[in-house]
């Protein structure tokens, strides 16, 4: 009798609930319902046409082979130049590593910086894949609760309270809250990590998407930090799966070896298009203005309905709202809101397994017309759900 081979325990990670919401929304749309999509963290506008044109030209020229494992030199040089233009930092192109989306960058960073069993602090609420990738790689994620009192961001006190910490991962602006780490606090965190020998990893994929002041890069306060960024959000290239890292010189070769074996190289045409998006920033900045307008529309609607506690949405395109006046089960609440109002959003349980039952994340990445319609529907439906 045949014995069934095992399935690894490292693959036993929770599902991403937003994908279930997407499936439910698609089911209703197949029935003829009109659904406002506020569940997915994806820009509602396409990659800029000028960048697409360069990608088409590259394909027609047959530029479809492998690149170097670390990426095209021209793209690495252009990203390094961006750090001078935006942050006034002189970064050598050799420290830039092009990756297959930020997801690959996190995997490479965790493998290069930590050994099995190492403890790495992450914020709660936070992007769920951080901890799930860590667990699959044999690391020990340590949840740090962040809430209104700390602006939904970690503090130096969190590091002092943690024993035997190998790393700290921060995100600014963050998903799901949109909160930003103030430059002064970033400096304190960077210095604290340096003094304790803690590797600072900074998720900066929502940089260039702030509404009041630019976000500070951890690279300005800790030269040993690992910076992870992506072309998915500000540059509107989610499906192209292209991102980058900035790493200390002594990590370049280890990550290069890992990349050679895990991914060979990042996708070629995606790199061509990514480089071209740097010439489209006027268009992209206009889109950030749209997200800011969308934020104001939905915040106003939620306030009118009696939602009083919303995380400080300083950037990205999310609102993380405390809905405890309306529900004690935000997952069921999202199901009811999809069915009753035709508005798709996602439970906070994806981002905080302990307290997320009180929260809902709304994505503001759609069109302003959609946000206005969502506001109308929420004002009509939400007051009737109050406990």
C-alpha positions as CSV (number, residue, x, y, z in Angstrom):
1,X,0.0,0.0,0.0
2,X,1.4,3.4,-1.0
3,X,2.3,5.9,1.7
4,X,1.3,9.4,1.1
5,X,4.3,11.8,1.2
6,X,4.1,14.5,3.8
7,X,3.3,18.2,3.4
8,X,5.7,20.5,5.2
9,X,4.6,22.3,8.4
10,X,6.3,25.4,7.1
11,X,3.6,25.7,4.4
12,X,0.9,25.9,7.1
13,X,0.3,29.6,7.0
14,X,-3.1,31.3,7.2
15,X,-4.9,32.5,4.0
16,X,-4.9,36.1,3.0
17,X,-8.6,36.9,3.7
18,X,-8.7,39.8,1.2
19,X,-8.5,37.1,-1.5
20,X,-11.7,35.5,-0.2
21,X,-13.4,38.9,-0.3
22,X,-12.3,39.3,-3.9
23,X,-13.9,35.9,-4.7
24,X,-17.2,36.8,-3.0
25,X,-17.3,40.2,-4.8
26,X,-16.7,38.4,-8.2
27,X,-19.6,36.1,-7.4
28,X,-21.9,39.0,-6.8
29,X,-20.7,40.7,-10.0
30,X,-21.4,37.6,-12.0
31,X,-25.0,37.9,-10.7
32,X,-25.2,41.4,-12.1
33,X,-24.4,43.4,-8.9
34,X,-22.3,46.5,-9.1
35,X,-19.5,46.3,-6.4
36,X,-17.3,49.1,-5.2
37,X,-13.9,47.5,-4.7
38,X,-12.2,48.8,-1.6
39,X,-10.6,45.5,-0.6
40,X,-7.4,45.3,-2.7
41,X,-4.3,47.4,-2.2
42,X,-3.7,48.0,-5.9
43,X,-3.7,51.3,-7.9
44,X,-6.8,51.8,-9.9
45,X,-5.0,53.4,-12.8
46,X,-2.7,51.6,-15.2
47,X,1.1,51.8,-15.7
48,X,1.8,55.1,-17.5
49,X,1.6,54.8,-21.3
50,X,5.1,56.2,-21.9
51,X,6.5,53.4,-19.9
52,X,4.4,50.8,-21.6
53,X,5.7,52.1,-25.0
54,X,9.2,51.5,-24.0
55,X,8.4,48.0,-22.9
56,X,6.7,47.3,-26.2
57,X,9.8,48.6,-28.0
58,X,12.1,46.4,-25.9
59,X,10.0,43.3,-26.7
60,X,10.0,44.1,-30.4
61,X,13.8,44.5,-30.3
62,X,14.0,41.0,-28.7
63,X,15.3,42.3,-25.4
64,X,13.7,39.3,-23.5
65,X,16.7,37.3,-22.1
66,X,18.1,37.1,-18.6
67,X,19.7,40.1,-17.1
68,X,22.4,40.0,-14.4
69,X,21.1,38.6,-11.1
70,X,21.3,42.0,-9.4
71,X,19.4,43.6,-12.3
72,X,20.1,45.9,-15.2
73,X,22.9,48.4,-14.5
74,X,20.9,51.3,-16.0
75,X,18.0,50.7,-13.6
76,X,20.2,50.4,-10.6
77,X,21.9,53.6,-11.6
78,X,18.6,55.4,-12.0
79,X,17.4,54.3,-8.6
80,X,20.6,55.4,-7.0
81,X,20.1,58.8,-8.6
82,X,16.6,58.9,-7.2
83,X,18.0,58.7,-3.7
84,X,20.0,61.8,-4.4
85,X,17.0,63.7,-5.9
86,X,14.5,62.7,-3.3
87,X,16.4,62.1,-0.1
88,X,19.7,63.9,-0.7
89,X,21.7,60.7,-0.2
90,X,24.7,59.6,-2.2
91,X,24.0,55.8,-2.7
92,X,26.3,53.7,-4.9
93,X,24.5,51.8,-7.6
94,X,26.3,48.7,-6.5
95,X,24.2,48.7,-3.3
96,X,20.9,48.6,-5.3
97,X,19.5,45.1,-6.0
98,X,16.5,44.7,-8.3
99,X,14.1,42.0,-7.2
100,X,11.0,40.1,-8.4
101,X,8.6,42.4,-6.5
102,X,9.1,43.4,-2.9
103,X,7.9,39.9,-1.9
104,X,11.2,38.4,-3.2
105,X,13.1,41.3,-1.5
106,X,11.6,40.3,1.9
107,X,12.6,36.7,1.4
108,X,16.1,37.6,0.3
109,X,16.5,40.1,3.2
110,X,15.3,37.5,5.8
111,X,17.6,34.8,4.5
112,X,20.6,37.1,4.2
113,X,20.2,38.8,7.6
114,X,19.0,36.2,10.0
115,X,19.5,32.6,11.0
116,X,16.9,30.0,11.9
117,X,15.3,30.8,15.2
118,X,16.3,34.5,15.2
119,X,13.7,36.8,16.6
120,X,12.5,39.8,14.5
121,X,10.1,42.4,15.7
122,X,7.1,43.4,13.5
123,X,4.2,45.8,14.2
124,X,0.7,44.7,15.0
125,X,-1.4,45.7,13.0
126,X,0.8,45.1,10.0
127,X,1.1,43.5,6.6
128,X,0.5,39.8,7.3
129,X,3.0,38.4,4.8
130,X,5.9,39.7,7.0
131,X,5.4,37.2,9.8
132,X,4.2,34.4,7.6
133,X,7.3,34.5,5.4
134,X,9.4,34.6,8.5
135,X,7.7,31.6,10.0
136,X,8.1,29.6,6.7
137,X,11.8,30.4,6.8
138,X,12.2,29.3,10.4
139,X,12.4,32.7,12.0
140,X,10.5,33.9,15.1
141,X,8.4,37.0,14.5
142,X,7.7,39.0,17.6
143,X,4.5,41.1,17.4
144,X,4.8,44.6,18.8
145,X,1.4,46.1,19.5
146,X,1.1,49.6,18.1
147,X,-2.0,51.7,18.5
148,X,-3.3,55.3,18.7
149,X,-0.9,56.2,21.6
150,X,2.1,55.6,19.3
151,X,0.6,56.6,16.0
152,X,0.4,52.9,15.0
153,X,4.2,52.8,14.8
154,X,6.9,51.2,17.0
155,X,9.0,53.1,19.5
156,X,12.4,52.8,21.1
157,X,10.7,51.5,24.2
158,X,9.5,48.5,22.3
159,X,13.1,47.6,21.6
160,X,14.1,48.0,25.2
161,X,11.4,45.6,26.2
162,X,12.4,42.9,23.8
163,X,15.2,40.4,24.7
164,X,17.5,38.8,22.2
165,X,16.2,40.7,19.2
166,X,18.0,40.2,15.9
167,X,15.9,42.5,13.7
168,X,13.2,45.1,13.5
169,X,10.9,45.6,10.5
170,X,9.2,48.9,10.1
171,X,6.8,50.2,7.4
172,X,6.2,53.9,6.7
173,X,3.7,54.6,5.3
174,X,2.3,51.4,6.6
175,X,-0.3,48.9,5.4
176,X,-3.0,48.8,6.8
177,X,-3.0,52.1,8.7
178,X,-1.3,54.5,6.3
179,X,0.6,55.9,9.3
180,X,4.1,57.5,8.8
181,X,7.1,57.4,11.1
182,X,8.1,61.0,11.9
183,X,11.7,61.7,10.9
184,X,12.7,62.3,14.6
185,X,11.3,59.0,15.6
186,X,13.0,57.3,12.6
187,X,16.3,58.7,13.8
188,X,15.7,57.4,17.3
189,X,14.8,53.9,16.0
190,X,17.8,53.9,13.7
191,X,20.2,54.8,16.4
192,X,18.7,52.3,18.9
193,X,19.1,49.5,16.4
194,X,22.7,50.5,15.6
195,X,23.6,50.6,19.4
196,X,22.0,47.1,20.0
197,X,23.3,45.4,16.8
198,X,19.7,45.0,15.6
199,X,19.2,44.8,11.8
200,X,16.7,47.4,10.8
201,X,14.6,46.5,7.7
202,X,12.4,49.3,6.4
203,X,9.5,48.7,4.1
204,X,9.2,51.8,2.0
205,X,7.0,50.7,-0.8
206,X,4.5,53.5,-0.2
207,X,7.1,56.2,-0.3
208,X,6.2,59.1,-2.7
209,X,2.6,58.5,-1.5
210,X,2.2,60.8,1.5
211,X,-0.2,63.7,1.8
212,X,1.4,66.2,4.1
213,X,5.1,65.7,4.3
214,X,7.5,63.2,2.6
215,X,8.3,60.0,4.4
216,X,11.8,59.7,5.9
217,X,14.0,56.8,4.7
218,X,15.7,54.7,7.3
219,X,18.8,54.8,5.1
220,X,19.3,58.4,6.3
221,X,19.7,57.3,9.9
222,X,21.2,53.8,9.8
223,X,23.6,52.9,7.0
224,X,23.3,49.2,7.9
225,X,19.5,49.3,7.3
226,X,18.0,47.2,4.5
227,X,15.6,49.2,2.5
228,X,12.8,47.5,0.5
229,X,10.8,49.3,-2.1
230,X,8.7,48.4,-5.1
231,X,7.4,49.8,-8.4
232,X,3.9,48.4,-7.6
233,X,2.3,51.2,-5.7
234,X,3.4,54.7,-6.6
235,X,4.6,53.6,-10.0
236,X,1.4,51.6,-10.7
237,X,3.2,48.3,-11.7
238,X,1.6,45.7,-9.5
239,X,1.4,42.9,-12.1
240,X,4.9,43.5,-13.4
241,X,6.4,42.1,-10.2
242,X,9.4,44.4,-9.9
243,X,11.0,45.9,-6.8
244,X,14.4,46.8,-5.3
245,X,16.5,46.8,-2.2
246,X,19.2,49.1,-0.9
247,X,21.6,47.1,1.3
248,X,25.0,47.6,3.0
249,X,28.0,46.6,0.8
250,X,28.7,43.5,2.9
251,X,25.2,42.1,2.0
252,X,25.4,42.6,-1.7
253,X,27.3,39.4,-2.5
254,X,25.3,37.1,-0.1
255,X,22.1,38.4,-1.7
256,X,23.5,38.0,-5.2
257,X,24.2,34.3,-4.5
258,X,20.7,33.8,-3.1
259,X,19.2,35.6,-6.1
260,X,21.2,33.5,-8.5
261,X,19.8,30.3,-7.0
262,X,16.3,31.4,-6.1
263,X,15.3,33.6,-9.0
264,X,18.2,33.7,-11.6
265,X,17.3,37.3,-12.4
266,X,14.4,39.7,-12.2
267,X,12.1,39.9,-15.2
268,X,13.7,41.8,-18.1
269,X,10.8,43.7,-19.7
270,X,9.6,44.7,-16.2
271,X,12.9,46.4,-15.6
272,X,12.7,48.3,-18.8
273,X,9.2,49.6,-18.0
274,X,10.3,50.4,-14.4
275,X,13.2,52.5,-15.6
276,X,10.8,54.4,-17.9
277,X,8.4,55.3,-15.1
278,X,11.0,57.7,-13.6
279,X,10.1,59.9,-16.6
280,X,6.4,59.8,-15.7
281,X,6.4,61.3,-12.2
282,X,4.2,64.3,-13.0
283,X,1.4,61.8,-14.0
284,X,2.1,59.7,-10.9
285,X,2.1,62.6,-8.6
286,X,-1.3,63.6,-9.9
287,X,-2.5,60.1,-8.9
288,X,-1.3,60.6,-5.3
289,X,-3.6,63.8,-5.3
290,X,-6.5,61.5,-6.3
291,X,-5.7,59.2,-3.3
292,X,-5.7,62.2,-1.0
293,X,-9.1,63.3,-2.3
294,X,-10.4,59.8,-1.9
295,X,-9.2,59.7,1.7
296,X,-11.1,62.8,2.5
297,X,-14.3,61.5,0.9
298,X,-14.4,58.3,2.8
299,X,-13.2,59.8,6.1
300,X,-16.1,62.3,5.9
301,X,-18.6,59.5,5.1
302,X,-17.4,57.4,8.0
303,X,-17.5,60.3,10.4
304,X,-21.0,61.2,9.3
305,X,-22.0,57.6,10.2
306,X,-20.4,57.8,13.7
307,X,-17.0,56.1,13.1
308,X,-14.8,58.0,15.5
309,X,-11.5,56.1,15.6
310,X,-9.5,55.9,12.4
311,X,-5.7,55.4,12.2
312,X,-3.8,58.5,11.0
313,X,-3.9,58.0,7.3
314,X,-0.8,60.1,6.4
315,X,0.1,58.1,3.3
316,X,-0.5,55.0,1.2
317,X,-4.1,54.6,0.2
318,X,-5.8,53.0,3.2
319,X,-8.2,53.8,6.0
320,X,-8.0,51.5,9.1
321,X,-11.2,52.1,11.0
322,X,-12.3,50.9,14.4
323,X,-15.9,49.6,13.7
324,X,-16.5,48.3,17.2
325,X,-19.6,50.6,17.5
326,X,-21.1,48.5,14.7
327,X,-19.7,45.0,15.2
328,X,-17.7,42.6,17.3
329,X,-16.9,40.5,14.2
330,X,-15.4,42.5,11.4
331,X,-15.1,39.5,9.1
332,X,-18.9,39.0,9.3
333,X,-19.4,42.7,9.1
334,X,-17.4,42.9,5.8
335,X,-19.6,40.0,4.4
336,X,-22.7,41.9,5.4
337,X,-21.4,45.2,3.9
338,X,-20.6,43.5,0.6
339,X,-24.1,41.9,0.5
340,X,-26.0,44.9,1.9
341,X,-24.2,47.9,0.4
342,X,-22.1,46.4,-2.4
343,X,-18.9,47.7,-0.9
344,X,-16.0,45.3,-0.6
345,X,-13.5,45.9,2.2
346,X,-11.4,43.6,4.3
347,X,-11.4,42.6,8.0
348,X,-8.7,43.8,10.3
349,X,-8.0,40.1,11.2
350,X,-5.7,40.0,8.2
351,X,-3.4,42.5,9.9
352,X,-4.0,41.8,13.5
353,X,-5.1,38.4,14.6
354,X,-5.7,39.6,18.2
355,X,-7.6,42.8,17.9
356,X,-8.5,42.9,14.2
357,X,-12.0,41.7,14.8
358,X,-12.8,45.4,15.7
359,X,-11.3,46.9,12.5
360,X,-11.9,47.2,8.8
361,X,-9.4,48.3,6.2
362,X,-10.8,50.3,3.3
363,X,-8.6,50.8,0.2
364,X,-8.8,54.2,-1.4
365,X,-7.0,53.2,-4.6
366,X,-10.0,53.3,-6.9
367,X,-11.4,56.2,-8.9
368,X,-12.9,59.3,-7.2
369,X,-16.2,58.5,-8.8
370,X,-16.2,55.1,-7.1
371,X,-15.2,56.6,-3.8
372,X,-18.1,59.1,-4.0
373,X,-20.5,56.2,-4.7
374,X,-19.0,54.2,-1.8
375,X,-19.6,57.2,0.4
376,X,-23.2,57.4,-0.6
377,X,-23.8,53.7,0.0
378,X,-22.1,53.8,3.4
379,X,-24.2,56.7,4.5
380,X,-27.3,54.9,3.5
381,X,-26.4,51.5,5.0
382,X,-24.0,51.9,7.9
383,X,-26.1,53.8,10.5
384,X,-28.5,50.9,10.5
385,X,-25.8,48.5,11.7
386,X,-24.9,50.4,14.9
387,X,-25.0,48.1,18.0
